[in-house]
Amino acid sequence: MANSLAFVITLFCGLAVGSSRTKLFSVQSQNGMATALAPSARDGVCASIIEPHDYICEEHTVTTEGGYILSLQRIPVGRSGGTRGKRPPVLLQHGLLMDGITWLLLPPDQSLAFLLADNGFDVWIANTRGTRYSRGHVSLSPDDPAYWDWTWDELVAYDLPATFQYVHDQAGQNLHYVGHSLGTLMALAAFSKSQLVSSLRSAALLCPIAYVGQMSSPLARNAANNFLAEALHWLGLNEFDPRGEAVVKLLKIICNKPGVDCTDLLTSFTGQNCCLNSSIVDVFLSHEPQPTATKNMIHISQSKGGTIEMYDYDDEEKNREHYGETSPPAYNMTSIPNDLPLFLSYGGADALSDMNDVQLLLDSLEDREGDKVVKQYRADYAHADYVMSANAKQDVYDPLIAFFRLQ
C-alpha cells in the first residue's frame, strides 16, 4: 500500500520517493563550511543510467544565486558518435517530486533524452533542488530548515535562469526547452516575465500546467483542497518526502474522504493512461519519487482558481513584506512574447492537466502568429503517458523533434 500511495502522490505532483539515497560526500564551500551533500560521480546519473547504454555522458553542476548546487547531465552526442559542439542544445526539465531520470525511464529507443541525442541534439538534463542529485548548497545542509524555505517561485526566479545561462555558455548557442507538467509551469511563469527568452530557440510543453481550476482528478482535488489545512499538522516537516510515514498517512486520510475511490490509485490521480507497460511502474519506483519543500507543496495547493500567483503567505502584512502589496502578484500568461515558438501537447484523458484548463492557456496565447504555436491533442493520453508511454516516441516525441528542427 505504501508504494502505491507514494506512486500516486508522485504522479499528482509530477504534475508530478527510492527508498535509498545515493552515496554522498561533503564538499567545502567558499566560506570554508562543510556544505550540503553531493552525489559522488560513480553514483551519478551518467554512471548508473546513461553510460551503461553506451552513450557519452558528462556530469555538470551549476550554483544558483541562493547557493543551491544543481546537478546537470549532458549527452553531447548520440550512441553512434558524431561531432561535438555544433549541435543545438536541449534542456529537459522534469516535474515536481521527480528528477532528471524522468527522461530516461524508457528503453533508449523510446526515451526522449536518448532520442534527442541520436537525432543530432546536445542534450542537457536538469535536476531540481532537493532531489537526489541536487541536494548540495554552499553553506546549508538538507537538515537545516532554511534549506527548504522555497517554492516554485524560486525555481522560476533563480534555478531555471542559472541553468539556462550555464547551458547557453557551455554550448555557445541558444537552446530548446522541454518541460513536463510542473516543468511547464516553471517555464511559462518565467516566459511571462520575459525571462530566458533571449537565450531560447523554442519550448515544448508536455501536459502544460498553468490554470488548474478544472482539474478533474477527485484524488488530486481532495489533496489540493485539504493540503494547506492538514499538511503542517500531519507532516511537521520542512522537507516533503513522499516515501515518509506522514505523507502516506495523509494520503490514507484523503482516500477515506467521500467521493474518492483509491482502488485504482493511478487512474484516480492521473486519469486513464492508455499506453503504459506493466514493467514501467517497477522501473519508475526503482528511481523515483523525490523530495521537495513542504512550502512548495503548499504553494501548489494554492493554485486552484483561474489565476497563477506567487506564494500566498496567508497574511496581508507578510505578503506586503515580500511583495509590497497585500496579495501575491500574478504571472500573466498573455505577457509571453508573441514570437516565441511553442509546442504544446496535451491529453484528453489527463485528469491533472485538464484539457479545459489547457484551453484557458491556449486562449491566452491566441494572438500569436500561426506558425509560432503548434498544438497537439492526444485524446487517449493521460498524465503519465507523456513520459512513460511505450507509444510516446511516435505519438509525441517524433513530432516534437520535427518541431525543433524547424526552429
Salt bridges, closest charged atoms under 4 A:
GLU58 OE1 - HIS60 NE2 2.80
GLU58 OE1 - ARG74 NH1 3.64
GLU58 OE2 - ARG84 NH2 2.18
ASP122 OD2 - ARG74 NH2 2.76
ASP149 OD1 - LYS295 NZ 2.91
ASP153 OD2 - HIS299 ND1 3.96
ASP159 OD1 - ARG129 NH2 2.64
ASP169 OD1 - HIS168 ND1 3.80
GLU230 OE2 - LYS257 NZ 3.96
GLU239 OE2 - ARG21 NH2 3.69
GLU239 OE2 - ARG135 NH2 3.37
GLU317 OE2 - ARG320 NE 3.93
ASP350 OD2 - HIS383 ND1 2.87
ASP380 OD1 - ARG378 NH2 3.51
ASP395 OD2 - ARG378 NH2 3.50
ASP398 OD2 - LYS393 NZ 3.13
